[in-house]
């Protein structure tokens, strides 16, 4: 853990230096300033996720959703034909809007609203992270103000702050605002029976599972965490011919004969907390890459970022609801108990129940959201881990990437096939609620 902290801190310091250097000469025209403010805060958010110990995948997905909705509402109120998400997202009341007939600057408004969200969502990051937020805020304020009339700048800032405060008040009531003990409950009673989850780590904190109540959080677009619930996994059995044994045996057999590409896939999608931007951060990074490739407008960016954030956040709530409903034992425990007591997976087993696969549910949701926005045959190269030394991977579509992300967990030895395939289905169901949101008419 200490090594992970040091690695994250060093990377964050390097990221701050890179970002601030790029902001040395602020642009004067509107669109470059808008995109610089939005993009820089998102790049920092991905780095801070690595640096903040409480930022497990569900917590990270929540932050991305609130950032996306805040950026969208900030821009949408200044555009004809854009609909607010108030009344469409659970619990979101109409936020402040711009005064009719008054001039506003998008970059200043975004700087005010998004920086307020960043300060709050990452309030428990370490000293290096706090310095990063402060440094970027100062630099982006200069970028946003460049060439803007002082009255317009002040009005836009006041509007952005009011909107940000409205969003934070909404977020405070969702059940996920406070994460104690890095998400591990102080008291938790394990369920009896060989079919249920037991700890797979020797770390004291991980003798109980992560965020057992996350599935009860208020959702964003879907009605609640049970909306896209899954059928039970294959019935637990230790009999060699049973469905459950066959699935476990597949994990074991695959692990003994991994090809070089299968191992590369497992490691590319591992997305470990404190070492990477986590699984939802991986899909957010893909969305940002696509937006950059398409040279998307500010309007398209905030629409996309809101939708991908909402879809990912709802995916983790739905997935976690079913994880703790079924509380299924992990392959590591079962295989050592029934097949081979010396077996070891190539990836570290996460500290929570197996079914369904979180990677699969969130990847299915993200792929469906991005497919709805950019098409079923959008080919892309995923460069999320370039700075980590992992080669980019090419995909023919978003679903191609989602299916690879899902099967990576079988290659890594931490999920059975049912959790992967049904998790992808669950993600598609969850994304349908995100895709139904009305934002604007897209060409």
C-alpha positions as CSV (number, residue, x, y, z in Angstrom):
1,X,0.0,0.0,0.0
2,X,2.8,2.4,0.8
3,X,4.4,1.7,-2.5
4,X,1.1,2.4,-4.2
5,X,0.8,5.7,-2.4
6,X,4.3,6.8,-3.4
7,X,3.7,5.8,-7.0
8,X,0.5,7.7,-7.1
9,X,2.0,10.8,-5.5
10,X,4.9,10.9,-8.0
11,X,2.6,10.5,-10.9
12,X,0.4,13.2,-9.6
13,X,3.3,15.6,-9.2
14,X,4.4,14.9,-12.8
15,X,0.8,15.4,-14.0
16,X,0.5,18.8,-12.3
17,X,3.7,19.9,-13.9
18,X,2.5,18.8,-17.4
19,X,-0.9,20.4,-17.1
20,X,0.4,23.7,-15.7
21,X,3.0,24.0,-18.4
22,X,0.4,23.5,-21.0
23,X,-1.6,26.4,-19.5
24,X,1.3,28.8,-19.6
25,X,-0.2,30.8,-22.5
26,X,-4.0,31.1,-22.1
27,X,-6.1,31.3,-25.3
28,X,-8.2,34.3,-25.9
29,X,-11.1,32.9,-28.0
30,X,-14.1,31.2,-26.4
31,X,-14.1,27.6,-27.5
32,X,-10.4,26.8,-26.7
33,X,-10.9,28.3,-23.3
34,X,-14.0,26.3,-22.7
35,X,-12.4,23.1,-23.7
36,X,-9.2,23.8,-21.8
37,X,-11.2,24.3,-18.5
38,X,-13.4,21.3,-19.0
39,X,-10.6,18.9,-20.2
40,X,-8.0,20.0,-17.6
41,X,-10.4,19.3,-14.7
42,X,-11.2,15.9,-16.1
43,X,-7.6,15.0,-16.5
44,X,-6.9,16.0,-12.9
45,X,-9.9,14.0,-11.7
46,X,-8.5,10.9,-13.3
47,X,-5.2,11.5,-11.6
48,X,-6.8,12.2,-8.2
49,X,-8.7,9.0,-8.3
50,X,-5.3,7.2,-8.3
51,X,-4.2,9.4,-5.4
52,X,-7.2,9.2,-3.1
53,X,-7.5,6.0,-0.9
54,X,-11.3,6.1,-0.6
55,X,-11.7,6.1,-4.4
56,X,-12.6,2.5,-5.1
57,X,-14.4,2.0,-8.4
58,X,-17.9,2.7,-7.1
59,X,-16.8,5.9,-5.4
60,X,-15.0,7.0,-8.5
61,X,-18.0,6.4,-10.7
62,X,-20.1,8.6,-8.4
63,X,-17.7,11.5,-8.7
64,X,-17.6,11.2,-12.5
65,X,-21.4,11.3,-12.6
66,X,-21.7,14.5,-10.5
67,X,-18.9,16.2,-12.5
68,X,-20.6,15.3,-15.7
69,X,-24.1,16.5,-14.7
70,X,-22.6,19.7,-13.3
71,X,-20.7,20.5,-16.5
72,X,-23.8,19.7,-18.6
73,X,-26.2,21.9,-16.6
74,X,-23.7,24.7,-16.5
75,X,-23.6,24.8,-20.3
76,X,-27.1,23.7,-21.1
77,X,-28.7,26.7,-19.4
78,X,-27.0,29.0,-21.9
79,X,-28.1,27.1,-25.0
80,X,-31.5,27.1,-26.8
81,X,-32.9,23.6,-27.3
82,X,-31.0,22.1,-24.4
83,X,-33.1,20.4,-21.7
84,X,-32.2,20.4,-18.0
85,X,-31.8,17.0,-16.4
86,X,-33.8,18.2,-13.4
87,X,-36.9,16.0,-13.2
88,X,-35.2,13.3,-15.2
89,X,-32.5,12.4,-12.7
90,X,-33.6,11.1,-9.3
91,X,-33.8,13.9,-6.7
92,X,-32.4,16.6,-8.9
93,X,-34.5,19.8,-8.6
94,X,-34.2,22.7,-11.1
95,X,-30.8,24.3,-10.6
96,X,-30.0,28.0,-10.9
97,X,-30.2,29.3,-14.5
98,X,-28.7,32.3,-16.3
99,X,-30.6,35.6,-16.2
100,X,-32.3,36.2,-19.5
101,X,-30.8,39.0,-21.6
102,X,-27.5,39.0,-19.6
103,X,-24.2,38.0,-21.1
104,X,-22.3,35.0,-19.6
105,X,-19.0,33.3,-20.3
106,X,-19.0,29.5,-20.5
107,X,-15.4,29.1,-19.4
108,X,-15.8,31.2,-16.3
109,X,-19.1,29.5,-15.4
110,X,-17.5,26.0,-15.9
111,X,-14.5,27.0,-13.9
112,X,-16.6,28.1,-11.0
113,X,-19.0,25.1,-10.9
114,X,-16.6,22.3,-11.7
115,X,-13.8,23.6,-9.4
116,X,-16.3,23.7,-6.6
117,X,-17.3,20.1,-7.3
118,X,-13.7,19.0,-7.4
119,X,-12.8,20.6,-4.1
120,X,-15.7,18.8,-2.4
121,X,-15.6,15.4,-4.1
122,X,-11.8,15.2,-3.5
123,X,-11.8,16.9,-0.1
124,X,-10.2,13.8,1.5
125,X,-7.3,13.5,-1.0
126,X,-3.8,13.9,0.4
127,X,-1.7,17.1,0.7
128,X,-0.3,16.6,-2.8
129,X,-3.8,16.3,-4.2
130,X,-4.9,19.4,-2.4
131,X,-2.0,21.3,-3.8
132,X,-2.9,20.0,-7.2
133,X,-6.5,21.2,-7.0
134,X,-5.3,24.7,-5.8
135,X,-2.6,25.0,-8.4
136,X,-4.9,24.0,-11.3
137,X,-7.7,26.2,-10.0
138,X,-5.4,29.3,-10.1
139,X,-4.1,28.5,-13.6
140,X,-7.6,27.7,-15.0
141,X,-9.0,30.9,-13.5
142,X,-6.4,32.8,-15.6
143,X,-7.3,30.8,-18.7
144,X,-11.0,31.4,-18.2
145,X,-10.7,35.1,-17.6
146,X,-8.5,35.8,-20.6
147,X,-10.1,38.6,-22.6
148,X,-13.4,38.5,-20.7
149,X,-15.1,41.6,-19.5
150,X,-14.8,41.8,-15.7
151,X,-18.6,42.2,-15.2
152,X,-19.3,39.2,-17.4
153,X,-16.6,37.2,-15.6
154,X,-18.0,38.0,-12.1
155,X,-21.6,37.3,-13.2
156,X,-20.5,33.9,-14.8
157,X,-18.5,33.0,-11.7
158,X,-21.5,33.7,-9.4
159,X,-23.8,31.7,-11.6
160,X,-21.3,28.7,-11.7
161,X,-20.8,28.8,-7.9
162,X,-24.6,28.8,-7.3
163,X,-25.1,25.9,-9.6
164,X,-22.2,24.0,-8.1
165,X,-23.6,24.5,-4.6
166,X,-27.0,23.2,-5.8
167,X,-25.3,20.0,-7.2
168,X,-23.4,19.4,-4.0
169,X,-26.6,19.7,-2.0
170,X,-28.2,17.1,-4.3
171,X,-25.1,14.8,-4.0
172,X,-25.1,15.0,-0.2
173,X,-28.4,13.1,0.0
174,X,-27.6,10.1,-2.2
175,X,-26.1,7.7,0.4
176,X,-22.6,7.7,-0.9
177,X,-21.3,11.1,0.2
178,X,-19.5,9.7,3.3
179,X,-17.0,6.8,2.9
180,X,-15.5,5.7,6.2
181,X,-12.6,3.4,6.7
182,X,-11.9,3.4,2.9
183,X,-15.3,1.8,2.4
184,X,-14.9,-1.3,4.7
185,X,-17.6,-1.4,7.4
186,X,-16.5,-1.4,11.0
187,X,-19.0,-4.2,11.8
188,X,-20.2,-6.8,9.3
189,X,-21.4,-10.4,9.8
190,X,-20.4,-12.8,7.1
191,X,-23.1,-15.1,5.8
192,X,-22.6,-18.8,6.8
193,X,-22.3,-21.5,4.1
194,X,-19.7,-22.5,1.6
195,X,-21.4,-20.7,-1.2
196,X,-20.9,-17.3,0.3
197,X,-18.1,-14.8,0.2
198,X,-15.2,-15.0,2.6
199,X,-12.1,-12.8,2.8
200,X,-9.3,-13.6,0.2
201,X,-6.8,-11.1,1.6
202,X,-4.7,-11.1,4.8
203,X,-5.1,-7.4,5.2
204,X,-7.0,-6.8,8.4
205,X,-9.3,-4.1,6.9
206,X,-10.3,-6.5,4.1
207,X,-11.8,-9.2,6.4
208,X,-15.1,-7.6,5.6
209,X,-16.3,-6.7,2.1
210,X,-16.1,-3.3,0.4
211,X,-19.2,-1.0,0.5
212,X,-21.9,-3.5,1.3
213,X,-24.6,-0.8,1.3
214,X,-23.6,0.8,-2.0
215,X,-26.5,-0.9,-3.9
216,X,-28.9,1.0,-1.7
217,X,-27.7,4.4,-2.9
218,X,-29.9,6.7,-4.8
219,X,-29.5,6.0,-8.5
220,X,-29.3,8.7,-11.2
221,X,-31.4,7.6,-14.2
222,X,-32.7,4.2,-13.4
223,X,-35.4,3.9,-10.7
224,X,-33.3,2.1,-8.1
225,X,-30.5,-0.4,-7.6
226,X,-32.8,-3.4,-8.2
227,X,-34.2,-2.2,-11.5
228,X,-31.9,-4.3,-13.6
229,X,-31.5,-7.2,-11.2
230,X,-30.1,-10.5,-12.5
231,X,-31.3,-14.1,-12.0
232,X,-29.4,-16.2,-9.5
233,X,-26.0,-17.5,-10.5
234,X,-25.6,-21.3,-11.1
235,X,-26.5,-23.2,-7.9
236,X,-23.5,-23.8,-5.7
237,X,-22.1,-27.3,-5.9
238,X,-18.9,-29.2,-5.4
239,X,-20.0,-32.1,-7.6
240,X,-17.6,-32.4,-10.6
241,X,-20.5,-32.5,-13.2
242,X,-22.4,-29.6,-11.8
243,X,-22.7,-26.3,-13.6
244,X,-21.0,-24.5,-10.8
245,X,-18.0,-26.8,-10.7
246,X,-17.7,-26.6,-14.5
247,X,-17.5,-22.8,-14.4
248,X,-14.9,-22.9,-11.7
249,X,-12.9,-25.6,-13.5
250,X,-12.9,-23.3,-16.6
251,X,-11.3,-20.6,-14.6
252,X,-8.7,-23.0,-13.3
253,X,-7.9,-24.6,-16.6
254,X,-7.7,-21.3,-18.5
255,X,-5.2,-20.0,-15.8
256,X,-2.9,-23.0,-16.4
257,X,-2.7,-22.3,-20.2
258,X,-2.9,-18.6,-20.6
259,X,-1.6,-17.3,-23.9
260,X,0.6,-14.2,-24.0
261,X,-2.4,-12.2,-25.4
262,X,-4.8,-13.4,-22.7
263,X,-2.4,-12.4,-20.0
264,X,-1.9,-9.0,-21.7
265,X,-5.7,-8.6,-21.8
266,X,-6.0,-9.4,-18.1
267,X,-3.4,-6.9,-17.1
268,X,-4.7,-4.2,-19.5
269,X,-8.1,-4.2,-17.9
270,X,-7.0,-4.9,-14.3
271,X,-7.4,-1.2,-13.5
272,X,-6.4,-1.6,-9.9
273,X,-7.3,1.2,-7.4
274,X,-4.3,3.5,-6.4
275,X,-2.4,2.3,-9.4
276,X,-4.8,3.3,-12.2
277,X,-7.8,5.6,-12.7
278,X,-10.0,2.5,-11.8
279,X,-12.4,0.7,-14.2
280,X,-14.9,3.6,-14.5
281,X,-11.9,5.9,-15.0
282,X,-10.7,3.7,-17.8
283,X,-14.1,4.1,-19.7
284,X,-14.1,7.8,-19.0
285,X,-10.6,8.0,-20.5
286,X,-11.9,6.2,-23.6
287,X,-14.8,8.7,-23.9
288,X,-12.3,11.6,-23.6
289,X,-10.1,10.1,-26.3
290,X,-13.1,9.7,-28.6
291,X,-14.2,13.3,-28.0
292,X,-10.7,14.5,-28.8
293,X,-10.4,12.5,-31.9
294,X,-13.7,13.9,-33.2
295,X,-12.8,17.4,-32.2
296,X,-16.2,17.5,-30.5
297,X,-17.9,20.8,-29.6
298,X,-18.3,21.9,-26.0
299,X,-22.0,20.9,-26.3
300,X,-21.2,17.4,-27.4
301,X,-18.6,17.0,-24.7
302,X,-20.8,17.9,-21.8
303,X,-23.6,15.8,-23.1
304,X,-21.3,12.8,-23.5
305,X,-19.5,13.2,-20.2
306,X,-22.8,13.5,-18.3
307,X,-24.2,10.4,-19.9
308,X,-21.0,8.3,-19.4
309,X,-20.8,9.4,-15.8
310,X,-24.5,8.6,-15.1
311,X,-24.3,5.2,-16.8
312,X,-21.2,4.2,-14.9
313,X,-22.5,5.3,-11.6
314,X,-25.8,3.5,-12.0
315,X,-23.9,0.4,-13.2
316,X,-22.0,0.2,-9.9
317,X,-25.1,0.7,-7.8
318,X,-27.0,-2.0,-9.8
319,X,-24.0,-4.3,-9.7
320,X,-23.4,-3.8,-6.0
321,X,-27.1,-4.4,-5.3
322,X,-26.8,-7.9,-6.8
323,X,-23.3,-8.6,-5.4
324,X,-24.7,-8.4,-1.9
325,X,-28.0,-10.0,-2.7
326,X,-26.3,-13.2,-3.9
327,X,-23.0,-12.9,-1.9
328,X,-21.2,-15.5,-4.0
329,X,-17.8,-17.1,-3.2
330,X,-14.9,-16.1,-5.3
331,X,-13.0,-18.5,-7.6
332,X,-9.8,-18.2,-5.5
333,X,-11.7,-19.6,-2.4
334,X,-13.6,-22.3,-4.3
335,X,-10.7,-23.6,-6.4
336,X,-8.4,-23.9,-3.4
337,X,-11.1,-25.6,-1.4
338,X,-12.3,-28.0,-4.1
339,X,-9.8,-28.3,-7.0
340,X,-6.2,-27.3,-6.1
341,X,-5.2,-25.9,-2.7
342,X,-2.0,-24.3,-4.2
343,X,-3.7,-22.4,-7.0
344,X,-3.1,-18.7,-7.5
345,X,-4.7,-16.3,-9.9
346,X,-2.6,-13.8,-11.9
347,X,-4.6,-10.9,-10.6
348,X,-5.4,-10.0,-7.0
349,X,-9.0,-10.9,-6.0
350,X,-11.0,-7.8,-5.1
351,X,-12.4,-7.8,-1.5
352,X,-16.1,-8.2,-2.2
353,X,-18.5,-10.9,-3.6
354,X,-18.2,-12.3,-7.0
355,X,-21.5,-12.1,-8.8
356,X,-22.0,-10.2,-11.1
357,X,-18.7,-8.9,-12.4
358,X,-18.3,-5.2,-11.8
359,X,-16.0,-4.9,-14.8
360,X,-18.7,-6.5,-17.0
361,X,-21.7,-4.5,-15.7
362,X,-19.9,-1.1,-16.0
363,X,-18.3,-2.0,-19.3
364,X,-21.7,-3.1,-20.7
365,X,-23.2,0.2,-19.6
366,X,-20.4,2.3,-20.9
367,X,-20.3,0.5,-24.3
368,X,-24.1,0.9,-24.7
369,X,-23.9,4.6,-23.8
370,X,-21.0,5.3,-26.2
371,X,-22.6,3.2,-29.0
372,X,-25.8,5.3,-28.7
373,X,-23.7,8.4,-29.1
374,X,-21.1,7.4,-31.7
375,X,-22.4,4.4,-33.5
376,X,-22.2,0.6,-33.4
377,X,-19.1,0.4,-35.6
378,X,-16.9,3.1,-34.1
379,X,-13.4,1.7,-34.2
380,X,-10.8,3.2,-31.8
381,X,-7.5,2.7,-30.1
382,X,-7.5,2.6,-26.3
383,X,-4.5,4.5,-25.0
384,X,-5.6,4.7,-21.4
385,X,-2.5,3.0,-20.1
386,X,0.2,4.6,-22.3
387,X,1.8,6.4,-19.4
388,X,1.8,3.1,-17.4
389,X,3.8,1.3,-20.1
390,X,1.0,-0.9,-21.3
391,X,0.6,-1.0,-25.1
392,X,-2.6,0.5,-26.6
393,X,-5.2,-1.9,-27.8
394,X,-7.4,-1.6,-30.9
395,X,-11.1,-2.3,-31.0
396,X,-13.7,-2.5,-33.8
397,X,-16.4,-1.1,-31.5
398,X,-17.2,-0.2,-28.0
399,X,-18.9,-3.5,-27.4
400,X,-15.7,-5.3,-28.7
401,X,-13.9,-3.5,-25.8
402,X,-16.6,-4.3,-23.3
403,X,-16.5,-8.0,-24.1
404,X,-12.8,-8.0,-23.8
405,X,-13.0,-6.2,-20.5
406,X,-15.4,-8.8,-19.3
407,X,-13.5,-11.9,-20.3
408,X,-10.3,-10.3,-18.9
409,X,-11.7,-11.2,-15.4
410,X,-11.9,-14.8,-16.3
411,X,-8.3,-14.7,-17.6
412,X,-7.3,-13.0,-14.4
413,X,-8.8,-15.8,-12.3
414,X,-11.3,-13.7,-10.4
415,X,-14.7,-14.3,-12.1
416,X,-16.8,-17.2,-13.4
417,X,-18.3,-16.9,-16.9
418,X,-21.9,-16.4,-15.7
419,X,-20.8,-13.3,-13.8
420,X,-19.2,-11.9,-16.9
421,X,-21.9,-12.7,-19.5
422,X,-24.9,-11.7,-17.3
423,X,-23.0,-8.6,-16.0
424,X,-22.7,-7.4,-19.6
425,X,-26.4,-7.9,-20.0
426,X,-27.1,-6.0,-16.8
427,X,-25.0,-3.1,-18.0
428,X,-27.0,-2.9,-21.2
429,X,-30.2,-2.8,-19.2
430,X,-28.9,0.0,-17.0
431,X,-27.6,2.0,-20.0
432,X,-31.1,2.0,-21.5
433,X,-32.2,4.4,-18.7
434,X,-29.2,6.7,-19.4
435,X,-29.8,6.7,-23.1
436,X,-33.5,7.6,-22.6
437,X,-32.5,10.9,-21.0
438,X,-33.5,14.0,-23.1
439,X,-30.6,16.5,-23.5
440,X,-30.7,17.8,-27.0
441,X,-31.3,16.8,-30.6
442,X,-28.0,15.4,-31.9
443,X,-27.3,15.4,-35.7
